[in-house]
């Protein structure tokens, strides 16, 4: 017989966000990314409030005490609903139990100051101009990008996006920033990845293409950032690469629809 969540989760047990989880807010909605598996989740306003409180190591007792001051609902019903949500988050490995005596080590909370603010008050990607001029792509460039797409696709399917990004960082860690202007080279690498993605069997997804481009640019020692963004309603995700704060080969109007997630690998 399966035990009820209230039996499995003692009221005083404390929780915190998983180390592989990053999240941000869009209005009253929390958008949560499981970086190990590349899965996004959205929570309603009450669920978002509970999620944020859990970031501070709250227990179910703490959550119930806080929420019963704000909502007119029977305490038994409130405790059952809170416990059920915490149990679902645990089952999806978005939460972890805090072991007694062990410090909590989680990623920092998202800060609106990390991003420019759009006209609607929501965080928006930095759009500082265009950085894409078509160049000549050689067959070697095209084949190399196709090989990288295959590696990224296999990596995402087997170890997840967070470990793929860490792997990219590991193999490109010692590269230094070149002193000369690399704009033309960036253009060629971007075009080769785009062409390889279009020719790839079944086509390569934007995340796979962004990872391949991110790897190529970092290998050249160029300062780049991998960005993941989410459109909450309807739920849609998008990935892109920036060089010195400028999105590479992206539709700026399209990017405004996506709420950027905090970086989960630095």
WOHU-V924916 format. One line per field, one symbol per residue. psi: psi as a letter, one per 40 degrees, with the letter a starting at -180 (. if undefined). A space follows every 50 residues. Layout:
psi->???
This chain:
psi->hhiiddddgidehiiiiidehiiiihbehhhhhgedefhiiiiidddddd dddddefiiddddddddeedhgihdddddddddddddddddefdiiihhh ehihhiiiiihdeeiihideeiiiihgfaighhhahhidddddddddddd ddddddddeiddddddddddeedehihieiheddddddddddddddddeh heihiddddddddddddddeehhihhhhihhdhihiiiiiiihfehhhfi hddddeehhhiiheh.
